[in-house]
Amino acid sequence: MDKKLFNQVIELTGLPTSFVEPRLEALLAAKGISSDELTVEELRLVLVDFLQDVILEAKDAATQMDFIS
Protein backbone atom coordinates (compact mmCIF):
# COMPACT_ATOMS: atom_id res chain seq x y z
CA MET A 1 0.00 0.00 0.00
CA ASP A 2 1.03 3.60 0.21
CA LYS A 3 0.37 6.87 1.99
CA LYS A 4 -3.04 6.85 0.27
CA LEU A 5 -4.31 4.19 2.71
CA PHE A 6 -3.05 6.20 5.68
CA ASN A 7 -4.74 9.38 4.45
CA GLN A 8 -7.95 7.56 3.62
CA VAL A 9 -8.18 6.12 7.13
CA ILE A 10 -7.65 9.54 8.66
CA GLU A 11 -10.40 11.00 6.50
CA LEU A 12 -12.84 8.16 7.16
CA THR A 13 -12.58 8.47 10.95
CA GLY A 14 -14.58 11.68 10.75
CA LEU A 15 -12.32 13.08 13.45
CA PRO A 16 -10.13 16.16 13.03
CA THR A 17 -6.93 15.40 11.16
CA SER A 18 -5.01 17.30 13.84
CA PHE A 19 -6.26 14.72 16.36
CA VAL A 20 -5.87 11.51 14.36
CA GLU A 21 -2.75 11.99 12.25
CA PRO A 22 -0.15 12.58 14.98
CA ARG A 23 -1.52 9.74 17.09
CA LEU A 24 -1.47 7.26 14.23
CA GLU A 25 1.99 8.43 13.13
CA ALA A 26 3.31 7.92 16.69
CA LEU A 27 1.79 4.43 16.92
CA LEU A 28 3.23 3.50 13.53
CA ALA A 29 6.65 4.83 14.49
CA ALA A 30 6.59 2.89 17.76
CA LYS A 31 6.06 -0.28 15.75
CA GLY A 32 8.64 0.66 13.12
CA ILE A 33 6.01 1.01 10.38
CA SER A 34 6.15 3.71 7.72
CA SER A 35 2.88 5.39 6.76
CA ASP A 36 4.24 5.42 3.20
CA GLU A 37 4.31 1.62 3.06
CA LEU A 38 1.39 0.75 5.35
CA THR A 39 -0.35 -2.58 4.72
CA VAL A 40 -3.91 -3.43 5.70
CA GLU A 41 -2.68 -5.91 8.34
CA GLU A 42 -0.35 -3.30 9.88
CA LEU A 43 -3.23 -0.84 9.86
CA ARG A 44 -5.39 -3.29 11.80
CA LEU A 45 -2.73 -3.68 14.46
CA VAL A 46 -2.26 0.04 14.85
CA LEU A 47 -5.99 0.80 14.90
CA VAL A 48 -6.43 -1.55 17.86
CA ASP A 49 -3.89 0.51 19.82
CA PHE A 50 -5.42 3.77 18.60
CA LEU A 51 -8.92 2.78 19.73
CA GLN A 52 -7.66 1.62 23.12
CA ASP A 53 -5.82 4.91 23.62
CA VAL A 54 -8.85 7.00 22.62
CA ILE A 55 -11.17 5.02 24.89
CA LEU A 56 -8.79 5.38 27.85
CA GLU A 57 -8.40 9.12 27.20
CA ALA A 58 -12.18 9.53 27.07
CA LYS A 59 -12.61 7.52 30.28
CA ASP A 60 -9.95 9.59 32.06
CA ALA A 61 -11.55 12.83 30.90
CA ALA A 62 -15.01 11.66 32.00
CA THR A 63 -13.64 10.64 35.39
CA GLN A 64 -11.93 14.02 35.88
CA MET A 65 -15.17 15.80 35.02
CA ASP A 66 -17.10 13.57 37.47
CA PHE A 67 -19.23 12.11 34.69
CA ILE A 68 -18.22 8.65 35.86
CA SER A 69 -16.53 7.34 38.96
N, C-alpha and C positions, 0 to 999 in steps of 0.2 A: 504494500500500500504506500501511500505517501501523505504529505501534509494535508491533502484534501480530506482524508478520513478524520484527522484530528480537528480540522476546522468545521467539518460537518457535524461532528459530535457536539462541539461547543455551541454551534447554532441551534441544534435540535434540543438542547437542554431547556431552552427558553429562559435561561438565567443570564444575567449580565456577563458579557465577555470578561470584564474586569474581575469578576468573581471566579469564573470557571477556569479560564486559561492559565493563570499562574498556579493554581492548585493542581491542575492536571499536569502541567509542565514539571512541577516539583515532584509529583508522584512518579512520573516517567523517569526523571533524572535519578531518583532514588533507586530505581530498578535497572538503571543503565539502558533505558530505551529511548531512542530518538523519535521525536514526533514526526520527523521527516520520513521515517521508515516503519511506522506503526502498523502492526498487523491486527486483525480482528481479535485474535486470541489474546494478544498483549493488551489490547483495549479492554477486553473483558476483565482481565486481572486488575488493571488500574481503576476501572470504574467501581469495582467492589470496594477498594480502599477509599475512593472518592466518596461514595455513598456513606460508608461508615463514618468518615470524618465529618461530613455535613450533618449527619444525624446526631453525632456526639456534640457538635457545635451548637446545634439547635436545642438539644436537651440542656446543655450547660447554660445557654442564654435564657431558656424558659425557667430553669431553676433559680438563676440570679434575679429574675424579675418576679419570683414567687408565683409563677403560673403553675408550676408543679413542685412537689417536694421530694 
